[in-house]
Amino acid sequence: MAVGYSKVVYQEKKYAVTRSDFNNGKSIKLVAEELGGSDFISLNYYITTSKEILKPCEMPVVKVTDFLNNYKLIK
């Protein structure tokens, strides 16, 4: 289920970010695509009864966590 769309700035580049939730919010998919460029961020995040799991899609965890910790929402 699509939750939302936002534009953000990360490392002086603009990104279009789409978030979708599944399984009553226990699974989250986030995709960020650089506007006018070729970079992207993609991840799945799972909430289980025992832990939370971050699964980047074909990229290093450090790239995903840096993006999540440092993007700025464009208002």
Phi and psi restraints in degrees (range 20) as a CNS / XPLOR table:
assign (resid 1 and name C) (resid 2 and name N)
       (resid 2 and name CA) (resid 2 and name C) 1.0 -70.5 20.0 2
assign (resid 2 and name N) (resid 2 and name CA)
       (resid 2 and name C) (resid 3 and name N) 1.0 129.4 20.0 2
assign (resid 2 and name C) (resid 3 and name N)
       (resid 3 and name CA) (resid 3 and name C) 1.0 -100.2 20.0 2
assign (resid 3 and name N) (resid 3 and name CA)
       (resid 3 and name C) (resid 4 and name N) 1.0 -42.3 20.0 2
assign (resid 3 and name C) (resid 4 and name N)
       (resid 4 and name CA) (resid 4 and name C) 1.0 -177.5 20.0 2
assign (resid 4 and name N) (resid 4 and name CA)
       (resid 4 and name C) (resid 5 and name N) 1.0 171.5 20.0 2
assign (resid 4 and name C) (resid 5 and name N)
       (resid 5 and name CA) (resid 5 and name C) 1.0 -134.3 20.0 2
assign (resid 5 and name N) (resid 5 and name CA)
       (resid 5 and name C) (resid 6 and name N) 1.0 135.2 20.0 2
assign (resid 5 and name C) (resid 6 and name N)
       (resid 6 and name CA) (resid 6 and name C) 1.0 -142.2 20.0 2
assign (resid 6 and name N) (resid 6 and name CA)
       (resid 6 and name C) (resid 7 and name N) 1.0 162.3 20.0 2
assign (resid 6 and name C) (resid 7 and name N)
       (resid 7 and name CA) (resid 7 and name C) 1.0 -113.0 20.0 2
assign (resid 7 and name N) (resid 7 and name CA)
       (resid 7 and name C) (resid 8 and name N) 1.0 136.8 20.0 2
assign (resid 7 and name C) (resid 8 and name N)
       (resid 8 and name CA) (resid 8 and name C) 1.0 -134.5 20.0 2
assign (resid 8 and name N) (resid 8 and name CA)
       (resid 8 and name C) (resid 9 and name N) 1.0 166.3 20.0 2
assign (resid 8 and name C) (resid 9 and name N)
       (resid 9 and name CA) (resid 9 and name C) 1.0 -116.2 20.0 2
assign (resid 9 and name N) (resid 9 and name CA)
       (resid 9 and name C) (resid 10 and name N) 1.0 133.1 20.0 2
assign (resid 9 and name C) (resid 10 and name N)
       (resid 10 and name CA) (resid 10 and name C) 1.0 -142.7 20.0 2
assign (resid 10 and name N) (resid 10 and name CA)
       (resid 10 and name C) (resid 11 and name N) 1.0 125.1 20.0 2
assign (resid 10 and name C) (resid 11 and name N)
       (resid 11 and name CA) (resid 11 and name C) 1.0 51.4 20.0 2
assign (resid 11 and name N) (resid 11 and name CA)
       (resid 11 and name C) (resid 12 and name N) 1.0 44.9 20.0 2
assign (resid 11 and name C) (resid 12 and name N)
       (resid 12 and name CA) (resid 12 and name C) 1.0 63.7 20.0 2
assign (resid 12 and name N) (resid 12 and name CA)
       (resid 12 and name C) (resid 13 and name N) 1.0 19.7 20.0 2
assign (resid 12 and name C) (resid 13 and name N)
       (resid 13 and name CA) (resid 13 and name C) 1.0 -121.3 20.0 2
assign (resid 13 and name N) (resid 13 and name CA)
       (resid 13 and name C) (resid 14 and name N) 1.0 147.9 20.0 2
assign (resid 13 and name C) (resid 14 and name N)
       (resid 14 and name CA) (resid 14 and name C) 1.0 -92.0 20.0 2
assign (resid 14 and name N) (resid 14 and name CA)
       (resid 14 and name C) (resid 15 and name N) 1.0 140.4 20.0 2
assign (resid 14 and name C) (resid 15 and name N)
       (resid 15 and name CA) (resid 15 and name C) 1.0 -130.0 20.0 2
assign (resid 15 and name N) (resid 15 and name CA)
       (resid 15 and name C) (resid 16 and name N) 1.0 145.2 20.0 2
assign (resid 15 and name C) (resid 16 and name N)
       (resid 16 and name CA) (resid 16 and name C) 1.0 -96.8 20.0 2
assign (resid 16 and name N) (resid 16 and name CA)
       (resid 16 and name C) (resid 17 and name N) 1.0 123.8 20.0 2
assign (resid 16 and name C) (resid 17 and name N)
       (resid 17 and name CA) (resid 17 and name C) 1.0 -115.8 20.0 2
assign (resid 17 and name N) (resid 17 and name CA)
       (resid 17 and name C) (resid 18 and name N) 1.0 130.3 20.0 2
assign (resid 17 and name C) (resid 18 and name N)
       (resid 18 and name CA) (resid 18 and name C) 1.0 -121.4 20.0 2
assign (resid 18 and name N) (resid 18 and name CA)
       (resid 18 and name C) (resid 19 and name N) 1.0 131.8 20.0 2
assign (resid 18 and name C) (resid 19 and name N)
       (resid 19 and name CA) (resid 19 and name C) 1.0 -119.2 20.0 2
assign (resid 19 and name N) (resid 19 and name CA)
       (resid 19 and name C) (resid 20 and name N) 1.0 134.8 20.0 2
assign (resid 19 and name C) (resid 20 and name N)
       (resid 20 and name CA) (resid 20 and name C) 1.0 -128.4 20.0 2
assign (resid 20 and name N) (resid 20 and name CA)
       (resid 20 and name C) (resid 21 and name N) 1.0 138.5 20.0 2
assign (resid 20 and name C) (resid 21 and name N)
       (resid 21 and name CA) (resid 21 and name C) 1.0 -110.6 20.0 2
assign (resid 21 and name N) (resid 21 and name CA)
       (resid 21 and name C) (resid 22 and name N) 1.0 145.5 20.0 2
assign (resid 21 and name C) (resid 22 and name N)
       (resid 22 and name CA) (resid 22 and name C) 1.0 -136.1 20.0 2
assign (resid 22 and name N) (resid 22 and name CA)
       (resid 22 and name C) (resid 23 and name N) 1.0 166.4 20.0 2
assign (resid 22 and name C) (resid 23 and name N)
       (resid 23 and name CA) (resid 23 and name C) 1.0 52.7 20.0 2
assign (resid 23 and name N) (resid 23 and name CA)
       (resid 23 and name C) (resid 24 and name N) 1.0 49.3 20.0 2
assign (resid 23 and name C) (resid 24 and name N)
       (resid 24 and name CA) (resid 24 and name C) 1.0 56.0 20.0 2
assign (resid 24 and name N) (resid 24 and name CA)
       (resid 24 and name C) (resid 25 and name N) 1.0 39.5 20.0 2
assign (resid 24 and name C) (resid 25 and name N)
       (resid 25 and name CA) (resid 25 and name C) 1.0 83.5 20.0 2
assign (resid 25 and name N) (resid 25 and name CA)
       (resid 25 and name C) (resid 26 and name N) 1.0 4.8 20.0 2
assign (resid 25 and name C) (resid 26 and name N)
       (resid 26 and name CA) (resid 26 and name C) 1.0 -89.6 20.0 2
assign (resid 26 and name N) (resid 26 and name CA)
       (resid 26 and name C) (resid 27 and name N) 1.0 -7.0 20.0 2
assign (resid 26 and name C) (resid 27 and name N)
       (resid 27 and name CA) (resid 27 and name C) 1.0 -132.4 20.0 2
assign (resid 27 and name N) (resid 27 and name CA)
       (resid 27 and name C) (resid 28 and name N) 1.0 129.8 20.0 2
assign (resid 27 and name C) (resid 28 and name N)
       (resid 28 and name CA) (resid 28 and name C) 1.0 -126.3 20.0 2
assign (resid 28 and name N) (resid 28 and name CA)
       (resid 28 and name C) (resid 29 and name N) 1.0 135.0 20.0 2
assign (resid 28 and name C) (resid 29 and name N)
       (resid 29 and name CA) (resid 29 and name C) 1.0 -116.3 20.0 2
assign (resid 29 and name N) (resid 29 and name CA)
       (resid 29 and name C) (resid 30 and name N) 1.0 130.1 20.0 2
assign (resid 29 and name C) (resid 30 and name N)
       (resid 30 and name CA) (resid 30 and name C) 1.0 -127.3 20.0 2
assign (resid 30 and name N) (resid 30 and name CA)
       (resid 30 and name C) (resid 31 and name N) 1.0 131.1 20.0 2
assign (resid 30 and name C) (resid 31 and name N)
       (resid 31 and name CA) (resid 31 and name C) 1.0 -129.9 20.0 2
assign (resid 31 and name N) (resid 31 and name CA)
       (resid 31 and name C) (resid 32 and name N) 1.0 127.8 20.0 2
assign (resid 31 and name C) (resid 32 and name N)
       (resid 32 and name CA) (resid 32 and name C) 1.0 -122.6 20.0 2
assign (resid 32 and name N) (resid 32 and name CA)
       (resid 32 and name C) (resid 33 and name N) 1.0 123.9 20.0 2
assign (resid 32 and name C) (resid 33 and name N)
       (resid 33 and name CA) (resid 33 and name C) 1.0 -116.8 20.0 2
assign (resid 33 and name N) (resid 33 and name CA)
       (resid 33 and name C) (resid 34 and name N) 1.0 128.9 20.0 2
assign (resid 33 and name C) (resid 34 and name N)
       (resid 34 and name CA) (resid 34 and name C) 1.0 -63.8 20.0 2
assign (resid 34 and name N) (resid 34 and name CA)
       (resid 34 and name C) (resid 35 and name N) 1.0 129.0 20.0 2
assign (resid 34 and name C) (resid 35 and name N)
       (resid 35 and name CA) (resid 35 and name C) 1.0 -79.6 20.0 2
assign (resid 35 and name N) (resid 35 and name CA)
       (resid 35 and name C) (resid 36 and name N) 1.0 121.7 20.0 2
assign (resid 35 and name C) (resid 36 and name N)
       (resid 36 and name CA) (resid 36 and name C) 1.0 78.6 20.0 2
assign (resid 36 and name N) (resid 36 and name CA)
       (resid 36 and name C) (resid 37 and name N) 1.0 13.5 20.0 2
assign (resid 36 and name C) (resid 37 and name N)
       (resid 37 and name CA) (resid 37 and name C) 1.0 -144.5 20.0 2
assign (resid 37 and name N) (resid 37 and name CA)
       (resid 37 and name C) (resid 38 and name N) 1.0 -168.4 20.0 2
assign (resid 37 and name C) (resid 38 and name N)
       (resid 38 and name CA) (resid 38 and name C) 1.0 -115.5 20.0 2
assign (resid 38 and name N) (resid 38 and name CA)
       (resid 38 and name C) (resid 39 and name N) 1.0 0.0 20.0 2
assign (resid 38 and name C) (resid 39 and name N)
       (resid 39 and name CA) (resid 39 and name C) 1.0 -77.2 20.0 2
assign (resid 39 and name N) (resid 39 and name CA)
       (resid 39 and name C) (resid 40 and name N) 1.0 153.2 20.0 2
assign (resid 39 and name C) (resid 40 and name N)
       (resid 40 and name CA) (resid 40 and name C) 1.0 -153.7 20.0 2
assign (resid 40 and name N) (resid 40 and name CA)
       (resid 40 and name C) (resid 41 and name N) 1.0 157.6 20.0 2
assign (resid 40 and name C) (resid 41 and name N)
       (resid 41 and name CA) (resid 41 and name C) 1.0 -126.9 20.0 2
assign (resid 41 and name N) (resid 41 and name CA)
       (resid 41 and name C) (resid 42 and name N) 1.0 135.1 20.0 2
assign (resid 41 and name C) (resid 42 and name N)
       (resid 42 and name CA) (resid 42 and name C) 1.0 -145.3 20.0 2
assign (resid 42 and name N) (resid 42 and name CA)
       (resid 42 and name C) (resid 43 and name N) 1.0 134.0 20.0 2
assign (resid 42 and name C) (resid 43 and name N)
       (resid 43 and name CA) (resid 43 and name C) 1.0 -153.5 20.0 2
assign (resid 43 and name N) (resid 43 and name CA)
       (resid 43 and name C) (resid 44 and name N) 1.0 159.2 20.0 2
assign (resid 43 and name C) (resid 44 and name N)
       (resid 44 and name CA) (resid 44 and name C) 1.0 -122.2 20.0 2
assign (resid 44 and name N) (resid 44 and name CA)
       (resid 44 and name C) (resid 45 and name N) 1.0 143.7 20.0 2
assign (resid 44 and name C) (resid 45 and name N)
       (resid 45 and name CA) (resid 45 and name C) 1.0 -131.3 20.0 2
assign (resid 45 and name N) (resid 45 and name CA)
       (resid 45 and name C) (resid 46 and name N) 1.0 125.8 20.0 2
assign (resid 45 and name C) (resid 46 and name N)
       (resid 46 and name CA) (resid 46 and name C) 1.0 -117.8 20.0 2
assign (resid 46 and name N) (resid 46 and name CA)
       (resid 46 and name C) (resid 47 and name N) 1.0 136.8 20.0 2
assign (resid 46 and name C) (resid 47 and name N)
       (resid 47 and name CA) (resid 47 and name C) 1.0 -113.0 20.0 2
assign (resid 47 and name N) (resid 47 and name CA)
       (resid 47 and name C) (resid 48 and name N) 1.0 115.0 20.0 2
assign (resid 47 and name C) (resid 48 and name N)
       (resid 48 and name CA) (resid 48 and name C) 1.0 -110.1 20.0 2
assign (resid 48 and name N) (resid 48 and name CA)
       (resid 48 and name C) (resid 49 and name N) 1.0 177.3 20.0 2
assign (resid 48 and name C) (resid 49 and name N)
       (resid 49 and name CA) (resid 49 and name C) 1.0 -68.9 20.0 2
assign (resid 49 and name N) (resid 49 and name CA)
       (resid 49 and name C) (resid 50 and name N) 1.0 -22.7 20.0 2
assign (resid 49 and name C) (resid 50 and name N)
       (resid 50 and name CA) (resid 50 and name C) 1.0 -108.6 20.0 2
assign (resid 50 and name N) (resid 50 and name CA)
       (resid 50 and name C) (resid 51 and name N) 1.0 -20.7 20.0 2
assign (resid 50 and name C) (resid 51 and name N)
       (resid 51 and name CA) (resid 51 and name C) 1.0 -165.4 20.0 2
assign (resid 51 and name N) (resid 51 and name CA)
       (resid 51 and name C) (resid 52 and name N) 1.0 172.4 20.0 2
assign (resid 51 and name C) (resid 52 and name N)
       (resid 52 and name CA) (resid 52 and name C) 1.0 -111.9 20.0 2
assign (resid 52 and name N) (resid 52 and name CA)
       (resid 52 and name C) (resid 53 and name N) 1.0 138.0 20.0 2
assign (resid 52 and name C) (resid 53 and name N)
       (resid 53 and name CA) (resid 53 and name C) 1.0 -126.6 20.0 2
assign (resid 53 and name N) (resid 53 and name CA)
       (resid 53 and name C) (resid 54 and name N) 1.0 124.2 20.0 2
assign (resid 53 and name C) (resid 54 and name N)
       (resid 54 and name CA) (resid 54 and name C) 1.0 -100.2 20.0 2
assign (resid 54 and name N) (resid 54 and name CA)
       (resid 54 and name C) (resid 55 and name N) 1.0 124.4 20.0 2
assign (resid 54 and name C) (resid 55 and name N)
       (resid 55 and name CA) (resid 55 and name C) 1.0 -124.3 20.0 2
assign (resid 55 and name N) (resid 55 and name CA)
       (resid 55 and name C) (resid 56 and name N) 1.0 95.3 20.0 2
assign (resid 55 and name C) (resid 56 and name N)
       (resid 56 and name CA) (resid 56 and name C) 1.0 -64.4 20.0 2
assign (resid 56 and name N) (resid 56 and name CA)
       (resid 56 and name C) (resid 57 and name N) 1.0 150.5 20.0 2
assign (resid 56 and name C) (resid 57 and name N)
       (resid 57 and name CA) (resid 57 and name C) 1.0 -99.1 20.0 2
assign (resid 57 and name N) (resid 57 and name CA)
       (resid 57 and name C) (resid 58 and name N) 1.0 100.7 20.0 2
assign (resid 57 and name C) (resid 58 and name N)
       (resid 58 and name CA) (resid 58 and name C) 1.0 56.8 20.0 2
assign (resid 58 and name N) (resid 58 and name CA)
       (resid 58 and name C) (resid 59 and name N) 1.0 41.2 20.0 2
assign (resid 58 and name C) (resid 59 and name N)
       (resid 59 and name CA) (resid 59 and name C) 1.0 -155.6 20.0 2
assign (resid 59 and name N) (resid 59 and name CA)
       (resid 59 and name C) (resid 60 and name N) 1.0 160.5 20.0 2
assign (resid 59 and name C) (resid 60 and name N)
       (resid 60 and name CA) (resid 60 and name C) 1.0 -66.1 20.0 2
assign (resid 60 and name N) (resid 60 and name CA)
       (resid 60 and name C) (resid 61 and name N) 1.0 146.3 20.0 2
assign (resid 60 and name C) (resid 61 and name N)
       (resid 61 and name CA) (resid 61 and name C) 1.0 -57.4 20.0 2
assign (resid 61 and name N) (resid 61 and name CA)
       (resid 61 and name C) (resid 62 and name N) 1.0 -38.9 20.0 2
assign (resid 61 and name C) (resid 62 and name N)
       (resid 62 and name CA) (resid 62 and name C) 1.0 -61.2 20.0 2
assign (resid 62 and name N) (resid 62 and name CA)
       (resid 62 and name C) (resid 63 and name N) 1.0 -35.7 20.0 2
assign (resid 62 and name C) (resid 63 and name N)
       (resid 63 and name CA) (resid 63 and name C) 1.0 -65.8 20.0 2
assign (resid 63 and name N) (resid 63 and name CA)
       (resid 63 and name C) (resid 64 and name N) 1.0 -44.0 20.0 2
assign (resid 63 and name C) (resid 64 and name N)
       (resid 64 and name CA) (resid 64 and name C) 1.0 -66.7 20.0 2
assign (resid 64 and name N) (resid 64 and name CA)
       (resid 64 and name C) (resid 65 and name N) 1.0 -47.1 20.0 2
assign (resid 64 and name C) (resid 65 and name N)
       (resid 65 and name CA) (resid 65 and name C) 1.0 -67.2 20.0 2
assign (resid 65 and name N) (resid 65 and name CA)
       (resid 65 and name C) (resid 66 and name N) 1.0 -35.7 20.0 2
assign (resid 65 and name C) (resid 66 and name N)
       (resid 66 and name CA) (resid 66 and name C) 1.0 -64.0 20.0 2
assign (resid 66 and name N) (resid 66 and name CA)
       (resid 66 and name C) (resid 67 and name N) 1.0 -42.9 20.0 2
assign (resid 66 and name C) (resid 67 and name N)
       (resid 67 and name CA) (resid 67 and name C) 1.0 -60.1 20.0 2
assign (resid 67 and name N) (resid 67 and name CA)
       (resid 67 and name C) (resid 68 and name N) 1.0 -49.9 20.0 2
assign (resid 67 and name C) (resid 68 and name N)
       (resid 68 and name CA) (resid 68 and name C) 1.0 -62.1 20.0 2
assign (resid 68 and name N) (resid 68 and name CA)
       (resid 68 and name C) (resid 69 and name N) 1.0 -33.1 20.0 2
assign (resid 68 and name C) (resid 69 and name N)
       (resid 69 and name CA) (resid 69 and name C) 1.0 -85.4 20.0 2
assign (resid 69 and name N) (resid 69 and name CA)
       (resid 69 and name C) (resid 70 and name N) 1.0 -15.1 20.0 2
assign (resid 69 and name C) (resid 70 and name N)
       (resid 70 and name CA) (resid 70 and name C) 1.0 -127.8 20.0 2
assign (resid 70 and name N) (resid 70 and name CA)
       (resid 70 and name C) (resid 71 and name N) 1.0 -3.8 20.0 2
assign (resid 70 and name C) (resid 71 and name N)
       (resid 71 and name CA) (resid 71 and name C) 1.0 -69.6 20.0 2
assign (resid 71 and name N) (resid 71 and name CA)
       (resid 71 and name C) (resid 72 and name N) 1.0 155.9 20.0 2
assign (resid 71 and name C) (resid 72 and name N)
       (resid 72 and name CA) (resid 72 and name C) 1.0 -123.8 20.0 2
assign (resid 72 and name N) (resid 72 and name CA)
       (resid 72 and name C) (resid 73 and name N) 1.0 128.2 20.0 2
assign (resid 72 and name C) (resid 73 and name N)
       (resid 73 and name CA) (resid 73 and name C) 1.0 -68.1 20.0 2
assign (resid 73 and name N) (resid 73 and name CA)
       (resid 73 and name C) (resid 74 and name N) 1.0 134.3 20.0 2
assign (resid 73 and name C) (resid 74 and name N)
       (resid 74 and name CA) (resid 74 and name C) 1.0 -88.7 20.0 2
assign (resid 74 and name N) (resid 74 and name CA)
       (resid 74 and name C) (resid 75 and name N) 1.0 124.5 20.0 2
